[in-house]
Amino acid sequence: MTNRERVRTALEHRQPDRVPYSLQFTAPAREKMAAWYGDRDFESRLGNCFAIHTCHPKAAWQEVEPGIVRDHFGMIWDKRQDKDIGMVMNRAVTPENVDTYPFPDPANPLIWEPIRAAVANRGDTYVVAQLGFSLFERSWGLAGMPEILMAMAADPAFVNRLLDRILEYNLQVIERACALGVDAMLFGDDWGCQRGLMMGPARWREFIAPRAGEMYRAAKRHGKTVLIHCCGKVEELFPELIQLGVDVFNPFQPEAMDVYAAKRRFGKDLCFFGGISTQRTLPYATPEQTRAEVLRLLAEVGRQGGYIAAPAHSIPADARPENIAAMIDALQRQ
């Protein structure tokens, strides 16, 4: 099987010849592993099955002062400590300007040229267009997390208007990405912490679910696989996510849920992507313990398909190189 065939087989809940996998690194972890292998191009030899491309123009991220950048939505990020994501510093949208605040142009060719090239040169990889900060995260990034969470109770009209504007933009992005021939859409939107939903299930159903469902259905109309990335303890939503059209759930955090129980309960209807502990195993375990965890996931969660093996998030800075290498070796030696 090619990597692309392995992904398709796994997504159909059938057993591939080996479990497909995808490895992503934070900048510090990438530097560690380049030094470990003595090869700055080591990622090209990992055998990743996914080629994931973001739906935003990299050129739109402008450094306004050292370590401080402005993105295409006008959010200002402090990246002096966390160079991969950073922290939002400004509050751009308020109830007073929610109707007039300028959004970026979804037709910007700088967004689509890299994805068009990825599709044309996909080889045996499964090409995924990633729409990060897709709804709740974009709303609090623009308007402030405390403000959005409080407004869900005190000013729902403001939240609804902002989410509707984000949805309108996203639907245009989805149409353009799908028209280019990607295999799947990946929607990133963290709703949970490690104890449950940040806004609670009732407000998730009121504000998030209807709009998320509209995005997923837009991708489905084009025959695309729907993947979502949502950190935290959110397995209570799995039945509803399945009804909304989600095919693949990521990051599948073992710190926040029992990944083996989730596979047993929902594995006929939902595929899982992730599962390798980035909070406990990769930073603190031994290489032998790391290998054992990976092999168990491959054997149990990967049984009868429905699994993309991966760390539960991009490999963090504190992950031990010998553990990362043990994980890679276990995945490659299937």
C-alpha positions as CSV (number, residue, x, y, z in Angstrom):
1,M,0.0,0.0,0.0
2,T,1.0,3.6,-0.5
3,N,0.6,6.0,2.3
4,R,-2.4,7.5,0.6
5,E,-4.0,4.1,0.3
6,R,-3.2,3.4,4.0
7,V,-5.0,6.6,5.1
8,R,-8.1,5.8,2.9
9,T,-8.3,2.3,4.1
10,A,-8.0,3.4,7.8
11,L,-10.7,6.1,7.3
12,E,-13.0,3.4,5.9
13,H,-12.6,1.5,9.1
14,R,-10.7,-1.3,7.4
15,Q,-7.3,-2.7,8.3
16,P,-4.4,-1.3,6.3
17,D,-1.1,-3.2,6.0
18,R,0.2,-0.8,8.6
19,V,-1.3,2.0,10.6
20,P,-0.8,5.4,8.9
21,Y,0.9,8.1,10.9
22,S,1.6,11.8,10.9
23,L,4.3,13.6,13.0
24,Q,4.5,17.4,13.5
25,F,7.1,19.3,15.5
26,T,7.3,22.5,17.4
27,A,10.3,24.6,16.3
28,P,12.4,23.6,19.4
29,A,11.6,19.9,19.0
30,R,12.5,20.1,15.3
31,E,15.9,21.6,16.2
32,K,16.5,18.9,18.8
33,M,15.8,16.1,16.3
34,A,17.9,17.7,13.5
35,A,20.8,17.7,15.9
36,W,20.0,14.1,17.1
37,Y,19.9,12.7,13.6
38,G,22.6,15.1,12.3
39,D,20.2,15.9,9.5
40,R,18.3,19.1,9.1
41,D,16.1,17.4,6.4
42,F,15.1,14.5,8.6
43,E,11.4,15.2,8.3
44,S,11.4,14.4,4.6
45,R,12.4,10.8,5.6
46,L,9.8,10.2,8.3
47,G,7.2,8.6,6.0
48,N,4.4,11.0,7.1
49,C,1.1,10.1,5.4
50,F,-0.5,13.5,5.7
51,A,0.6,16.7,4.0
52,I,-1.2,19.4,6.0
53,H,-1.3,23.0,4.6
54,T,-2.8,26.0,6.4
55,C,-5.5,28.2,4.8
56,H,-3.8,31.5,5.5
57,P,-1.1,33.4,3.7
58,K,2.2,33.1,5.5
59,A,3.2,36.5,4.2
60,A,0.3,38.0,6.1
61,W,2.1,37.5,9.4
62,Q,4.1,40.7,9.8
63,E,6.6,41.3,12.6
64,V,5.7,44.6,14.1
65,E,8.6,44.5,16.6
66,P,11.0,41.7,17.7
67,G,9.0,38.6,18.5
68,I,5.6,40.4,18.1
69,V,3.6,39.6,14.9
70,R,0.3,40.7,13.4
71,D,-1.7,38.1,11.5
72,H,-4.1,38.4,8.6
73,F,-7.1,39.1,10.9
74,G,-5.2,41.9,12.8
75,M,-4.6,39.8,15.9
76,I,-1.2,40.7,17.5
77,W,0.7,37.7,18.9
78,D,3.6,37.7,21.4
79,K,5.9,35.0,20.1
80,R,8.9,35.8,22.3
81,Q,8.5,32.7,24.4
82,D,6.3,30.4,22.3
83,K,7.5,30.8,18.8
84,D,5.0,28.3,17.3
85,I,1.7,29.8,18.6
86,G,2.2,32.6,21.0
87,M,-0.2,34.7,23.0
88,V,-2.8,37.1,21.7
89,M,-2.0,40.7,23.0
90,N,-4.8,42.8,21.6
91,R,-8.6,43.0,21.5
92,A,-9.6,44.0,18.0
93,V,-13.4,43.4,17.9
94,T,-16.0,44.9,20.3
95,P,-19.8,45.1,20.2
96,E,-19.3,48.5,18.7
97,N,-17.3,47.5,15.7
98,V,-18.4,43.9,15.2
99,D,-20.3,44.8,12.0
100,T,-17.5,46.9,10.4
101,Y,-14.3,45.3,11.5
102,P,-12.4,44.3,8.3
103,F,-11.8,40.6,7.6
104,P,-9.2,39.3,5.3
105,D,-9.8,38.4,1.6
106,P,-10.5,34.7,1.2
107,A,-9.6,35.0,-2.4
108,N,-6.0,36.1,-1.7
109,P,-3.9,34.0,-4.1
110,L,-1.1,33.8,-1.4
111,I,-3.4,31.5,0.5
112,W,-4.0,29.1,-2.4
113,E,-0.8,28.9,-4.4
114,P,0.9,26.6,-1.8
115,I,-2.2,24.3,-1.6
116,R,-2.6,24.2,-5.3
117,A,1.1,23.1,-5.6
118,A,0.7,20.5,-2.8
119,V,-2.3,18.9,-4.7
120,A,-0.3,18.9,-8.0
121,N,2.7,17.3,-6.3
122,R,0.9,15.1,-3.7
123,G,2.7,11.9,-4.6
124,D,1.4,9.2,-2.2
125,T,0.4,11.6,0.6
126,Y,-3.1,12.6,1.7
127,V,-3.4,16.3,1.3
128,V,-5.3,18.2,4.1
129,A,-6.3,21.9,4.1
130,Q,-6.2,23.2,7.6
131,L,-8.6,25.9,8.7
132,G,-7.2,26.8,12.2
133,F,-8.9,29.0,14.7
134,S,-12.0,28.1,12.9
135,L,-14.8,29.5,15.1
136,F,-14.6,29.8,18.9
137,E,-10.9,30.3,18.8
138,R,-11.2,33.0,16.2
139,S,-13.9,34.8,18.2
140,W,-11.9,34.9,21.4
141,G,-8.8,35.7,19.5
142,L,-10.5,38.8,18.1
143,A,-12.6,39.8,21.0
144,G,-10.9,38.3,24.1
145,M,-11.6,35.0,25.8
146,P,-13.1,36.5,29.0
147,E,-15.2,38.8,26.9
148,I,-16.5,36.1,24.7
149,L,-17.3,33.7,27.5
150,M,-19.1,36.4,29.5
151,A,-20.9,37.6,26.4
152,M,-22.3,34.1,25.8
153,A,-24.4,34.7,28.9
154,A,-24.7,38.5,28.9
155,D,-24.6,39.6,25.3
156,P,-25.5,36.7,23.0
157,A,-26.3,39.0,20.1
158,F,-22.7,40.1,20.0
159,V,-21.4,36.5,20.0
160,N,-23.9,35.4,17.4
161,R,-23.0,38.3,15.1
162,L,-19.2,37.7,15.4
163,L,-19.5,34.0,14.9
164,D,-21.8,34.5,11.9
165,R,-19.1,36.8,10.3
166,I,-16.4,34.2,11.0
167,L,-18.6,31.5,9.5
168,E,-19.3,33.5,6.4
169,Y,-15.5,33.9,5.8
170,N,-14.9,30.2,6.6
171,L,-17.4,29.0,4.1
172,Q,-15.7,30.9,1.3
173,V,-12.4,29.4,2.4
174,I,-13.9,25.9,2.4
175,E,-15.3,26.3,-1.1
176,R,-12.0,27.4,-2.5
177,A,-9.9,24.7,-0.7
178,C,-12.2,21.9,-1.8
179,A,-12.3,23.2,-5.4
180,L,-8.5,22.8,-5.5
181,G,-8.8,19.0,-5.0
182,V,-7.6,18.5,-1.4
183,D,-8.5,15.2,0.2
184,A,-9.8,16.6,3.5
185,M,-10.5,19.7,5.5
186,L,-9.1,19.9,9.1
187,F,-10.9,22.4,11.3
188,G,-9.0,23.5,14.4
189,D,-11.1,24.8,17.3
190,D,-10.3,24.1,21.0
191,W,-13.5,23.9,23.1
192,G,-12.1,22.0,26.1
193,C,-9.7,22.1,28.9
194,Q,-8.6,18.9,30.6
195,R,-11.7,18.8,32.9
196,G,-14.4,19.6,30.3
197,L,-15.9,22.1,27.9
198,M,-14.9,25.7,28.6
199,M,-18.4,27.1,27.7
200,G,-20.3,24.0,28.9
201,P,-22.4,21.7,26.7
202,A,-25.5,23.9,26.5
203,R,-23.7,26.9,25.2
204,W,-21.6,24.8,22.9
205,R,-24.9,23.5,21.4
206,E,-26.3,27.0,21.2
207,F,-23.3,28.9,19.7
208,I,-20.8,26.4,18.2
209,A,-22.6,23.3,17.0
210,P,-24.9,24.8,14.4
211,R,-22.1,26.7,12.7
212,A,-19.6,23.9,13.0
213,G,-22.1,21.6,11.4
214,E,-22.6,24.1,8.5
215,M,-18.8,24.1,7.9
216,Y,-18.6,20.3,8.0
217,R,-21.5,19.9,5.6
218,A,-19.9,22.3,3.2
219,A,-16.8,20.1,3.0
220,K,-18.9,17.0,2.8
221,R,-20.8,18.4,-0.2
222,H,-17.5,18.3,-2.0
223,G,-16.9,14.7,-0.9
224,K,-14.1,15.7,1.5
225,T,-13.1,14.0,4.7
226,V,-13.8,16.1,7.8
227,L,-11.2,16.2,10.5
228,I,-11.4,18.3,13.6
229,H,-8.7,19.3,16.1
230,C,-10.2,20.0,19.5
231,C,-8.0,19.8,22.6
232,G,-9.4,18.8,26.0
233,K,-11.9,16.5,27.6
234,V,-14.7,16.7,25.1
235,E,-15.7,13.0,24.5
236,E,-19.2,13.8,25.8
237,L,-19.6,15.5,22.4
238,F,-18.6,12.5,20.3
239,P,-22.2,11.4,19.5
240,E,-23.1,14.9,18.4
241,L,-19.9,15.3,16.4
242,I,-20.6,12.1,14.5
243,Q,-24.1,13.4,13.7
244,L,-22.6,16.7,12.5
245,G,-20.5,14.8,10.0
246,V,-17.1,14.6,11.7
247,D,-15.0,11.7,10.3
248,V,-11.8,12.1,12.3
249,F,-11.1,13.4,15.8
250,N,-7.8,14.9,16.9
251,P,-5.7,15.2,19.1
252,F,-7.2,12.3,21.1
253,Q,-5.3,13.2,24.3
254,P,-4.7,10.3,26.7
255,E,-4.3,12.9,29.5
256,A,-7.9,14.0,28.9
257,M,-9.7,10.8,28.0
258,D,-9.4,7.1,28.0
259,V,-8.3,6.6,24.4
260,Y,-8.8,2.8,24.4
261,A,-12.4,3.1,25.8
262,A,-13.1,5.8,23.2
263,K,-12.1,3.5,20.4
264,R,-14.2,0.7,21.8
265,R,-17.3,2.9,22.2
266,F,-17.1,5.1,19.1
267,G,-14.6,3.4,16.8
268,K,-17.3,2.2,14.4
269,D,-18.4,5.7,13.5
270,L,-15.4,7.9,14.3
271,C,-11.7,7.7,13.4
272,F,-9.1,8.9,15.8
273,F,-5.9,10.8,15.1
274,G,-3.3,11.3,17.8
275,G,-3.1,9.4,21.1
276,I,0.6,9.4,21.9
277,S,1.1,11.3,25.1
278,T,2.9,14.6,24.7
279,Q,2.5,15.6,28.4
280,R,3.7,12.4,30.1
281,T,5.4,9.9,27.8
282,L,7.5,12.0,25.3
283,P,8.9,14.3,28.0
284,Y,9.2,11.9,31.0
285,A,9.2,8.2,30.0
286,T,12.0,6.0,28.9
287,P,12.5,5.0,25.3
288,E,11.3,1.5,26.2
289,Q,8.2,2.9,27.7
290,T,7.6,5.1,24.7
291,R,7.9,2.2,22.3
292,A,5.5,0.1,24.4
293,E,2.9,2.9,24.4
294,V,3.1,3.3,20.6
295,L,2.9,-0.4,20.0
296,R,-0.1,-0.8,22.2
297,L,-1.9,2.1,20.4
298,L,-1.1,0.5,17.0
299,A,-2.3,-2.9,18.1
300,E,-5.5,-1.8,20.0
301,V,-6.7,1.5,18.6
302,G,-5.3,0.7,15.1
303,R,-7.2,-2.7,15.0
304,Q,-9.7,-2.7,12.1
305,G,-8.6,0.7,10.9
306,G,-10.0,4.0,12.2
307,Y,-6.7,5.3,13.5
308,I,-4.0,7.7,12.4
309,A,-1.1,7.4,14.8
310,A,0.4,10.6,16.0
311,P,1.5,12.5,19.1
312,A,-1.5,14.2,20.8
313,H,-0.1,17.5,19.7
314,S,2.9,18.9,17.8
315,I,5.9,17.4,19.6
316,P,6.7,19.9,22.4
317,A,10.0,21.4,23.3
318,D,10.5,19.3,26.4
319,A,10.1,16.0,24.6
320,R,13.3,13.8,25.0
321,P,15.0,13.2,21.7
322,E,15.6,9.5,22.6
323,N,11.8,9.1,23.2
324,I,10.9,10.9,19.9
325,A,13.4,8.6,18.1
326,A,11.9,5.5,19.8
327,M,8.4,6.6,18.7
328,I,9.6,7.2,15.1
329,D,11.3,3.8,15.0
330,A,8.2,2.0,16.3
331,L,6.0,3.7,13.7
332,Q,8.5,3.0,10.8
333,R,9.1,-0.6,11.7
334,Q,5.4,-1.7,11.6
